Amino acid sequence: MIRNRIKLEPISPKINILESLFIMRKLFIFIWLLIPLGATAYHFGPGQQNLKFDQATQHIDLAEKHLTNKEFAEAVVEFDEAISSLPNEDVSTITKLRIEKAKAQMQCSQLPEAYKNLESMLSEINADTNPKLIAEIKSTLANAQYYITWLMRLEGHSREIWEPVIESSRQNYYAASEFVKGEGNQKLNNELLQNLEASIKLARMDLDELQGLPLPNQ
């Protein structure tokens, strides 16, 4: 009977405890190993994205300071840095920065580059583009086209060369004006209408009259 009791003595609970301890130890080691993996994943995932946004914000702040000080060439550099810091998927923010960069370019003898960049932005417009951004692209491009036309006329280019440019400027001013009017922004609408009238006047102005006028502020 004693032998039977010895043989029948339950030993499974001891084995279960050892197994549980072993499993817990393995689980602890697994979690401990996951900590650096999680940190790495954060660094290359959301952490890396946050870092890029922080860098972009710093460059935008610097660009705005340069604009305040009328250091337009320096602002262009900072806008470029901000754009390159952002992920390509952030199309809206990048487009806004490209517009501001083009405005700064027109203030620092980079009108041809601004004109080219704005035309590129206009060609990239699609059904997903924010209508407000479209209007801003068109109004900014219209400004560049106005200045380009003024310079082409002074340089003696034929009407066949500069007339399509100023006509496109007029159309872009009009399109932007129609949008802001629908948004209820009467002040901006009035400014765009004045610019539209100026583009029409530029197309009709005699060259002698144009040559007697100071270059417009860009």
C-alpha positions in Angstrom: 0.0 0.0 0.0 2.8 2.3 0.8 4.5 1.6 -2.4 1.3 2.2 -4.2 1.0 5.6 -2.5 4.5 6.5 -3.5 3.8 5.5 -7.1 0.5 7.4 -7.1 1.9 10.5 -5.5 1.0 13.4 -7.9 4.0 15.0 -9.4 2.4 16.8 -12.3 1.9 20.0 -10.3 5.7 20.3 -9.8 6.2 19.7 -13.5 3.5 22.4 -14.3 5.2 24.9 -12.1 8.6 24.3 -13.7 7.0 24.5 -17.2 5.3 27.7 -16.2 8.5 29.2 -14.9 10.3 28.1 -18.1 7.5 29.6 -20.3 7.5 32.8 -18.3 11.3 33.0 -18.6 11.0 32.6 -22.3 8.3 35.1 -22.5 10.3 37.6 -20.5 13.3 37.1 -22.8 11.1 37.5 -25.8 9.6 40.8 -24.6 13.1 42.0 -23.6 14.3 41.3 -27.1 11.3 43.1 -28.6 12.1 46.4 -26.8 15.0 47.3 -29.0 13.1 46.1 -32.0 10.2 48.3 -31.1 12.5 51.3 -30.7 14.1 50.5 -34.0 10.7 50.2 -35.7 9.7 53.6 -34.2 12.9 55.1 -35.3 12.5 53.9 -38.9 8.7 54.3 -38.9 6.7 57.0 -37.0 9.8 58.3 -35.3 11.6 59.0 -38.6 8.5 60.7 -40.0 8.2 62.9 -37.0 11.9 63.8 -37.3 11.3 64.8 -41.0 8.4 67.0 -40.0 10.4 68.7 -37.3 13.2 69.4 -39.8 10.7 70.7 -42.4 9.2 73.0 -39.7 12.6 74.4 -38.8 13.4 75.2 -42.5 10.0 76.8 -42.9 10.6 79.0 -39.9 13.9 80.1 -41.3 12.4 80.8 -44.7 9.8 83.0 -43.1 12.5 84.9 -41.3 14.4 85.5 -44.5 11.2 86.7 -46.2 10.7 89.2 -43.4 14.2 90.5 -43.9 13.8 90.5 -47.7 16.5 87.8 -48.0 14.7 86.1 -50.8 17.5 84.0 -52.2 18.1 82.5 -48.7 14.4 81.9 -48.3 14.4 79.9 -51.6 17.2 77.7 -50.2 15.2 77.0 -47.0 12.0 76.2 -48.9 14.0 73.7 -50.9 15.3 72.1 -47.7 11.8 72.0 -46.3 10.4 70.4 -49.4 13.1 67.7 -49.5 12.5 66.9 -45.8 8.8 66.0 -46.3 7.6 62.6 -47.5 6.4 62.6 -51.1 2.9 61.6 -50.0 2.4 65.0 -48.4 1.4 66.5 -51.7 -0.7 69.4 -50.3 2.1 70.8 -48.0 4.7 70.3 -50.7 2.6 72.2 -53.2 2.1 75.1 -50.8 5.8 75.3 -50.2 6.6 75.2 -53.9 4.2 78.1 -54.5 5.9 80.2 -51.7 9.3 79.2 -53.1 8.2 80.5 -56.6 7.0 83.8 -55.1 10.4 84.2 -53.4 12.2 83.3 -56.7 10.4 86.1 -58.5 11.9 88.5 -55.9 15.5 87.5 -56.4 16.2 87.4 -60.2 14.9 83.8 -60.5 11.8 84.6 -62.6 12.5 82.1 -65.3 12.9 79.3 -62.7 9.7 80.4 -60.9 7.8 80.5 -64.2 9.0 77.0 -65.1 8.2 75.6 -61.7 4.7 77.1 -61.7 4.0 75.7 -65.1 5.1 72.3 -63.9 2.7 72.6 -60.9 -0.2 73.6 -63.2 0.4 70.5 -65.3 0.4 68.3 -62.2 -3.2 69.4 -61.2 -5.6 66.5 -61.0 -9.1 65.7 -59.6 -7.6 65.3 -56.1 -6.0 68.8 -56.0 -7.5 71.2 -53.5 -9.4 73.9 -55.5 -7.9 76.6 -53.3 -4.4 75.4 -54.2 -5.3 75.4 -57.9 -6.5 79.1 -57.6 -3.2 80.0 -55.9 -1.1 78.3 -58.5 -3.0 80.0 -61.3 -2.8 83.5 -59.7 1.0 83.1 -58.9 1.6 81.8 -62.4 -0.4 84.7 -63.8 2.0 87.1 -62.0 5.0 85.3 -63.5 3.5 85.4 -66.9 2.8 89.2 -66.6 6.4 89.9 -65.7 7.7 87.6 -68.4 5.6 89.4 -71.0 6.8 92.8 -69.8 10.5 91.7 -70.2 9.8 90.0 -73.6 8.3 93.2 -74.9 11.2 95.3 -73.8 13.6 92.8 -75.3 11.8 93.3 -78.7 10.2 89.9 -79.1 7.4 89.7 -81.7 3.7 89.7 -80.7 3.5 86.1 -81.8 5.9 85.2 -79.0 4.6 87.2 -76.1 0.8 87.5 -76.8 0.0 83.9 -75.9 1.8 84.3 -72.6 -0.1 87.4 -71.6 -3.4 85.9 -72.8 -2.7 82.9 -70.5 -1.9 85.3 -67.7 -5.3 87.0 -68.2 -7.1 83.6 -68.2 -5.3 82.5 -65.0 -6.2 85.8 -63.2 -9.8 85.3 -64.3 -10.0 81.7 -63.1 -8.5 82.6 -59.7 -10.8 85.6 -59.4 -13.9 83.4 -60.0 -12.8 80.9 -57.3 -12.1 83.5 -54.6 -15.3 85.3 -55.5 -17.2 82.1 -54.8 -15.3 81.8 -51.5 -16.5 85.3 -50.5 -13.1 86.8 -50.4 -13.9 90.2 -51.9 -10.6 91.9 -51.1 -8.5 89.3 -52.9 -11.0 89.2 -55.7 -10.6 92.9 -56.2 -6.8 92.5 -56.3 -7.1 89.8 -58.9 -9.4 91.8 -61.0 -7.0 94.7 -60.9 -4.2 92.4 -62.0 -6.4 91.1 -64.8 -7.0 94.6 -66.1 -3.3 95.3 -65.9 -2.6 92.3 -68.1 -5.1 93.5 -70.7 -3.5 96.9 -70.6 0.0 95.5 -71.0 -1.1 93.6 -74.1 -2.6 96.8 -75.7 0.1 99.2 -74.6 2.4 100.7 -77.3 6.0 99.8 -76.9 7.1 103.4 -76.6 4.8 103.9 -73.7 6.0 100.7 -72.1 9.6 101.7 -72.4 8.9 104.9 -70.5 7.5 103.0 -67.5 9.5 101.6 -64.6 9.7 97.9 -64.3 6.9 96.6 -62.1 7.6 95.2 -58.7 7.5 91.5 -58.7 
